[in-house]
Amino acid sequence: MWLYALPNPYPDKELSALSLRAEQEISLVFAVTTTALTQHPLRLQGRRKLKVRLPPGFHLNKLGELDVDDRGQQIGMDLGTVISARAVLEYSRADWLGAKVDVQPVRCGSEVIVEYSAHPDARLYLRSDDGRLHMFELRSLEGGGNASASLNVATVEPATRPVKIRIMEKDSGVRVAARLHVHGAHGEYLPPKGHHRKVNTGRFEDFSGEFANGLNQYVYVDGSCEADLPLGPVFVEICRGFEVRPLRTIVDITASTDTLTFELDRVLRWREQGWVSSDTHVHFLSPQTALLEGKAEGVNVVNLLAAQWGELFTNVADFDGRTTFGAKDFGGDGEFLVRVGTENRMQVLGHISLLGYEGEMINPLSCGGSNEAAIGHVLEATMADWAERCRQQGGLVVMPHAPNPQAERAADIVLGLVDAIEMMSFNPRTAQLSAFGLADWYRYLNIGYHLPLVAGSDKMDAAALLGGSRTYVRLGERDFTYRNWMDAVRSGDTFITVGPLVEMTVEGRRPGGTVSLPRSGGTLTIDWRIESVSVPPARVELICNGTVLEEVRCGGLSCKGQLSLPINESCWIALRVRGSVAGREADIAAHTSAVYVKVGGMPIFATADAVSVLAQIEGSIAYMDTLAPKSDEARHSRLRAALELAHHRLHHRLHELGASHHHAPVHSVHVEREH
């Protein structure tokens, strides 16, 4: 069906009849109407915007938009389309140009930006909450006059000036990837061409290199893009990781503005000091998009994990067990790497990240029934089983997003199958490093297990920030390759952070190392330094066996110091940094891995923590015996044997060290039904 506008050749004459005659084709004419419009009725104008103060009786939905309810549209047009009607975002100019880490706008409850495409003679309709319809002539609204005393309208400068945006590194003049945000005078987001005007934050939707941080929207660019901008002030924010000073500025766009060039200043030089940053936990992105986002966020190593979610399989076709995207061997510059591994999952026993292994994919990706695996899928593997296969294939075994899921991780740590413990934050603006996850890690250190800390974003949507919580790993003199990165993680010289970079030594020994003292003990010297480009460290806490022994207040973005600590028994020592992306001073912003101290050769062993871990292993065995869907008895017994071995080892250590405790017997429970 077609709409056709037939010009009247004699507009001054009265129309008395219309005669239609079929010639080459037979047509069905459903309706004919007339109009007095002076311009072609089917030609709409390009996209335009109005700032509208809503009259009384209108309420925005929870997304800050006018929407459709059971009484019909709240907003519409007769000769055009309303694209969106979103709340005006009000930014503080002082905050924008200041040192605040995260500048969020305030969503206005009574003003909206109406974006539309319409005929010049269109009419705008607003339906109030009580069902009353308000009508306004668009020509009058666009003219700046008020079509009604109840409607206050201002024209928003249209974004029609094509401008090339270039992002360079200050010292080298090299074009660099970055995360870019641009908005206009009324808070309206102005994305580069080829990107969404509203970033979709739905899980596993629209992964086109974008990020939404609260009410701020961003796009990832490789250092160059083109955007249609309005004349007048435009607000720009550009970020590039934790060693480059973020840029926030306001520029004026004129009729002669063709190009905007921005320079980013790399003020911290930890990469040159042998450190590389990494995200151990990313989902759904394509390898090339992950590489772009890694470059833009200053993340040298991105681990992209294939996974199964019920009947959904993601990134499976990206896994080949050999390719490191961005490596020199595969055509890259070797400075930013992406490797596809797997996150293997069970709904009760837990999740495990298998990084960098070679050869065939370790299957099944999920098992043990619905929620993680498909409905009816039996328990055909344990995390211990997956971890052993990963080790055999040269990979790195990480327990993700501590402290949960919890169950089997206790047994796998006791069995020595875990290379690192991961702390996770989707977006540090909303939640930073988990105190509960760290407490779980402390518990294992307290019974003598040497586990480095790593961090990842677990990015599954555009509201999660790749590298928002990240691992820094010290390579030292090693060349930067993915294989050397895995070896460096295993050695334990790491720290995790959402902004501040922190380094600590104990008697010159770095995290992962051991200091030996005689039975009489001694006094240890702890040196530390912190540097940050935007997230200020509020205070530094010296942690010994999970307890804060010393606390130092910080001022500014950088601080350093030296502490003396008398030691008379074996322990572990780490540094915890308080600070916040969002102004919450008590948040944990960074944490080092541990330096281990042996006094007289005695082990670190806290009985209460050991008993707690033992009970967790017993709980895992109880789950396998009672609820886990079995494949067959032989396989079930083999899988169960790994957990029994872990229980035996820890139980034996308890007795070996003379610790008394009560524990549940490890055996299957048989219940007879009474007849």
N, C-alpha and C positions, 0 to 999 in steps of 0.2 A: 504494500500500500504506500502511496506517495502523497505528500502535500505539495501543491503547486500554486504559486502566486502568479496569477495572470493579470498583467497591467491593463487597466481600462484605457483604451486609446482615446476615448472621448469623455473625460471626467466631468466636463461641464454639462453633459446631456443626462437627462433622466433615463435610468435603466428600466426598460419595460419588459424585456424578455432575454433569455439566454438559450441559444440553440446549440446542441452538441451533436456531432456526426462522427461515427466511427469510420476510419479510413483503412489503415494497414492492420490494425489490431482491434479486437473487441475489448472494451474497458467497462468496468463497473464504477459508476460515480455514486459515492455514498452521501456526500453532502457538499453544498456550496454556500459560501457566506461572503459578505462584503466587509470591507474595512476602509476607514478614512485615513489610515496611517500614511504619512508622507514618505517614509522610508520602507524599503523592502521588509515585509513582516516576518520573513523567515531568516533574515540575517541578524545574528546577535553580535554584540560587541565583545571584545576580548575581556579577560578576567579583570574585575575591579573590586574595590573594597570600600565599605562605609563603616565608620565608627558610630554606633547607635546606642544612645542611652535609653534603656527600656522604660516604658511607662509603668505605673503601678500595676500589679497583678501578673507579673511575669517572674518566673524562677528558672534558674539554670539547673541542669542535672548535675550529678556528682562529678562529671568530667568537665564541667564548666561550659556546657554547650546548650543551645536550644535544641529540643529534640521532638520526636513524634510520640504522642500519647493516644489514648483510646478515643479522644475527641478530634483527632486529625493533627496535621502539622501545626507546630507553633509558629513556623515561619515559611513563607513560600513566595513565588512570583508567578504572574500569569503569562508573560512573554519572555521567559528565561528560566534559569535554574539558580537556586541558592546552593552554593557549593558547601559552605559551612557558616556557622554562626557561633563563634567561640569567644569566651571571655577575654576582655582586654587584660594584658599582663603588664603590671606596673613595676618597673625596676627602679631601684635607688641609684641615681647617677653617681653619688659619692661612693657607694659600695662597689659599683661597677669599676670605678677608677682606683679603688683602694686595694688593700692587701688581703681582703677576705678570701678564704679558700674557695667557698662555694656560694656564689651569689644567685639566690633564687628570687623570682618575682612574686608579687602578690596578685592573686587572681581576683579581678574586680567582679562583684556580684551583680552590678547593674548596667555594665557597659559591655557590648560585644562588638567584635569585628565581623561584619557580614561580608563574605566573599561570594561573588556571583558573576554570572555571565548572562546578559539580558539585552533586549531591544530597548532603544532609548525611550520608548513610550510605555515600557512595562510598568506594572504596579506591584508594590511590595505589600504582602499581607502578614499581619501578626495576629495570632490567636492567643488571648490571655487565658490565665488559669481558669477563669469562670466561663470560658467558651465564647466570649465576645470577640468579634472579628474587627480588626483595625486595618484600614487600607490607605496607602500613601502612593502618590505619583512619583516614580523614580526620577523623572526629569527635575522635579522640584527638589528632591533630596540631594541629587548630585550637584544642583546649583548652589547648594550651601544654605538655602532657606529652609525653614521649618514647615513641612506640610501640615503639621498639627502642633498645637501648643504642647501636646503630651509627648512629642517625639523630638529629642534633641539629637541632631545628626551632624557629623563632620566628615568631609571627604578625606580618605586616606590616600596619600600620594601613591599612584600605581607603580608597581615594580616593573619598569619597562626599559631601564638603562642597562644594556649588556656590559658587564664588567669582568675582566679577567683577574682572577685572584692568584697570586703567586706567594709561596711560603718558602723562605730560604733560611739556611743556617748562617748565623751572624758572621762567624770567623771565616768560614770556607766559601760562603756564597753559593753552596750547593743546594739544590732544591731538595726538600725533605718532606716526607709524609707527616701528617698531623691530623688531629681531631679539631674540626672547625664548627663554630656556631656564629650565625649572623641573625640579628633581628632589627626591625625598624623602630620608628619613634613611638609606636603604640604597642610594642612588645610582640609584633607579628613576626613569626619565624620566616626567614628568607633562605631556603636551601639552594645549593647550587643546582644547575640543570642535571636531570637524570636521577633526582632523589625525591623522596616523599616530602610533601608539605606538612604531613603529620606522621611522625615515626610510629610504626606499629610495634607495640611492646608485647604482643601476644606470643606465647611460647611456641617456638618452631614456626614462626611466620616472618616472611619478608626479610630475609637476611641479606641486606644489600649494603652492608658497611655503614651502619648508622647506630646511634646511641641516644637514649632518652634518660636524662638525669633529673628526676623530679619534673619540673615544668620546662627545663631547658632541653632543647633538641640539638643534636650534632650529626655531622657527617664525616666519614673518614675519606681523606683525599690524599693523593700521592704527591702533593706539593703544588698542584696546579688544577684549577677548575674555573668554570664560568658561571656567573649568577646574574639574574635580572634583578636589579636593585632600584629602590625608589630614590628620587632626588631628596637631599636633606641628610640628617644625621642617621648613621647606621652603626649599630653596636656589634663589635667583633670580639670573639674569644677564641684563642688557639692554644691547644695543649699538646705536649709531646713527652709524656712520661715524667719520671721523678728526678731527672737530672737537668731538665731544661726549664727555665723560668716561664711559667704560663703567661700569656699575653692577653690582656683585656684593654680595649681601647675604643674610642668613638671617632669615626671618620665622616666627613661630609662629602656626599656624592653630588657632583654637579653635572651639567649637560655635557661637559668635556671630559668627564672621568672615564677612562678606558681601562686602566690597569691599577690594581692595588697590590703593592708588594710589602710583605711583612717579614721581619727578621726575628728569628728565635735565638735566644742567648743560652747556650749550654754552660751553666755556671758550676755544675759539679762534674767531677772527672773520675768517677768510680770505675767506669769501664776501662779507662787507661790504667787503673791500678789493679787490674786483674779480675774484676767482678763482672759477672753477667747476670742479667735479670731473666726471670722465667715465670710462666704461668703453667702450673701442672695440670690444669683441668678446664678444658674448653669443649663445648659441644656444638654441633649443627652447622657451623660455618663451613664453607668450602675451603680447601687448603689455601687458595689464592687470596680469599677474603681474610682468612686468619693471618696470612703473611702481611697484608696491607695494614690490618689493625695492630699487629705486633709492631710493625715499623712506626706507626703513628703513635703508639703508646710507649715506645721505647722498651719493648719486651723482646729480648734477644731470642728466647726459646718459647715457642707456643706448642703445648701438647694438646692436639686435637683428638678427642676420644670417641671412637665408634661405640655404639651402645644399642641395646634392645630395650624397648619400652612396650611390653605386651606384644602386640602384633606389628609394632613400628620398629624398623631398623634404620639407624642414622649413621652416615659417614662410612658405612660398610664398604662401599665401592671405592672409597678413597684409600683404603688400607691395602698396601702391597708388601709390607714387611721388609722394605729396603730403602724407600725414597725418603730423603730429608729435604723437603722443599726449602729453597733458598741457599742450600749448601753449594760450595764451589763445584763439587762433583756433579751437581745437578743443575748447573747453569746460573747459580745465584752468586751474590757477592760474599757469602759466608758470614755476614754480620747479623742477619735475622733468619731464624730457622723455624720451620714447622714440621712436626713429626706426628704421624697418625698412629695412635695406640688404641687401647680398648679400656672401657670401664665395664667390668663384669659384675653382675649384680644378683642378689637374692633378697627377698623381702624381709627376712628375719636375720639370717646369718650376716648379711651386710654387703657392702660394695668394696671393690678393690680396683685400683687403677694400675694397669700394666703398660708401662711406658717403654718405647724404643726397642721392643723385641723384634727379632728378625724371623723370617720364614712365614709359616702359615698362621692364620688367625687362630687365637685360642678360643675355642667354642666349648660349650654354649656361652653366648654373651649374657644370657640370663637363664635362671632355672629356679625350680622350687615353687612354681605356682604364680597365680595372678598378682598383680600390682607391679611386679618387675618383669616376670616372664609371662608367657601366654597362659590362658586358663588351661588347667589340666597338665601343665608341664611339671614333671617329677624332679626331685632333687638328684641330679646326676653328677654334681661336682660340689666341692667345698672351695672356699677361698684359699685354703692351704694347697689344694690341688692346682688351682689356677696359678698361685704364686710360684710353685715349684716349676711348672711348665714355663712361666715367664723367665725365671732364672736360667733354665736350661737353654732358652732361646736368646740369652744375652740381654734381657731387659731389666728395668728398674721397677721394683714393687713399692707402691705407695698406698697407704691407707688414707682414703680421701675424707674430706669434710668432717673432721673430728668435732664433736664426740659421737656422732651417730651416722649410720646404724652401727650399733655397738657389738652385737653378740659374739661373732667368731674372731674379731680382731685380737682379743686377749690371747686366744690359743695360738694364733699365727705369730704374734710377737714373741711369745714364749718359745716357739719352735725356731725362731731366728729367720723367719721367711720375709720379714718386712724391712725395707731399706729406709723408709722415711714416713713421717706422719704429717698429713696435710691439714692446715687451717684454711677455711674457705670464707669468702664474703662475696655475695653477688654484686653488691655495690656499697663501698665503704661510707657513702653519705647516709645510708639507712642503717647499716650495721657493720661494725668493724670486726677486728679479730676476736674470736669467741673465747671468753674467759672459761667457759665450761670445757671447750676443746683443749685449752692449755692445761687445765686441771687434770684432764684425762692423760695428757702427755706426761705431766709431772709424776703421775702415779707409776708409770712404767720406768721412768728414770730412777724413781725411789727404790725400785727393786733390782736395779743394776743393768737395765737394757739400754744400750746406746742407740738412740734414734734421732737423726737429724730432723729439723723442722723444714717443711716446705709450705708453700701457699698457692692457692689457685682461686679462680673466680667462679668455677662451675657455670660458666656462661651458657645460658639456654634461651635467652631472649635479648631484645635490644635495650632492656632496662638494666641488664647486667653489664658491668664494665670489664672488658678483657684487661687483665693485669691490674685491676683495681686493688686487689691484694696479691702480692707477688713475692717470689723467692729471689733473693740475691745469693749467688753461689760464687765462691772465690776459686778461680782456676789457678791462681798463682802463675807459675812459669809455663803451664800447659797451653798449647795452642787451643783456640776455640773451635771445637767440633762438637757435634751432638754426643758422640761417644765419650769425649773428655768431660762434657757437662755431666753425664750420668756418673762417671767416676768421681767427680768433684762432689756431687750430692752425697754419694756413699761415704766419702771421707768426712763429711759433717761440718765443714766450714761454711755455714749458711746463716742467713737471717731472713725473717719475713717482715713485710711492711705494707702499710697503706700510704706511705709518704716519706717519713724520716728514714735516712740511711744510717745504720749503726754498726760500729765495729768494736770488738772487745777482745782483750787478751788477758790471760791469767798467768803471771810469771812468764810472759812472752809466748805462752801456748795459746793457740787459736781454738775456737769451738771444734769439737770432734777429737781434740787431743787430750792427753792425760798428764797431770802433774803428780809426781810421786813424792811423798813425804815420809820421814821416819815415824815410828810408833809414837814419839813424843809430839808429833804435829809440827806446826810452824805458822808463820804469818805470811799470807799471800798478798801480792800487789796486783790489783786489777786496774788496767788502763782501758779507757773507753773514749769514743768520740761519736758525735751525731751531727749530721748535716741534712738540711732539707731545703727545698726550693719554695714550698708553700705551706705544708702542714707543720705548724710549730710544735716541737716536743714540750710538753708541760712539765713532766718530771721523769726521772730515770730511777728504776728500782733494781737493786741488786738482789737476785733470787738465789737462795741456797736451799736445795732440797724442797723447793716449793714454797719457801717462806721468805718474806721480804726482810732482809737484814739491814740494808741501807737505802736511803731515799734522798735524791738530790733534785732540787728544783731547777728548771731551765728557764732561760730568758732568750727570746729571739729564735732564729731558725737554726743556729748552730751552737753546740756546746761540747766540752770535753772535760775529762777529769781523771783522777786517780784515787783509788780507795785501798785501804789496808784491811785485811780480814784475817783474824786469828782462827786457825783450824786445828781441831784435835781428833776428828774422825772423818772417815771417807764420805765424800759428798759430791754433788755436781753444782756448778755455778753458771748462771746465765743472766742476761740483762733484759729487762722489760721496760718499754717506753710507753708512757701515757701521753695521749694527745688525740686530736680529732679532726677529721675532715669537716664535720658539721658543728663544731663548737662544743662538743660534749667532753669536758676535760678528763673524765674518768675512763674514756675509751682507751683500749689498748691499740696503739698505732704501730708498734714494732716489737720484735722479740728475737733475740739471738738463739742459736742452738747452744748446747751445753759444753763446757769444759769439765772434765772429770778429774776428781782429786782422790788419789789413793793414799791412805795413811796406814803405814805398816803393813801394806798388802792386804788389808781387810776389805771385804766387799761392801758395796752400798746395798742395804737391805732393810726396808721398812715392813715389819710383819703385817701391820694393818692393811697396807696397800696390797701385799702379796695375797692375803686372805680374800680381799675384795676381788682381785683378778681371778683367783681360784674359783670363787663363787660364780663369776661370769662364765668361765669355761664349763662349769657344771650346768649352768642354764642353757648353754648351747647344746650340750649333749642331751639334756632333757627335751629340748625342742626336736632334735633329730629322732629321739625315741618315741615321741608322742604325736607330733603334728606334721613333721616333714613328709610330703608325699614320696613314697619309696619307688625306685625303679625296679630293683630286685634285691634279694637279701644279701647276695655276695658283694655287690657294689656298695650297698648301704653299710655293711660291716667294714669294708675297706675305708670308706669316707669317715666313718665314726672313729676308726682307729687313730687317725691323725689327732683328733681332739682328745682322745684318751691318752695319747702319748704326751701332749702338752700338759694335761692335768697331772700325769705321773711326774714329769720333770719338775714342775713348780712345787708339787707336794713333797717331792724328795728334797728339794732345796730347803723348804721350810723345816723339815726334820733334821737335815744336815746342819742347819744353823741353829738348831735347838729352840725353834719357835713353837709355842703351843697354840693350838687353834682348834676350832670345831668346823667340820665340813660335812656336806651331804655325801652319802655313798654314791659312787658312779656305777649305776646299773640300770637296766631297763625296768620300767614299772609295769607290772601285770595286774589288771583289775578284773576280778571275777564278778559277773552280774548275779545278784541274788534272785533265785527263782521262787 
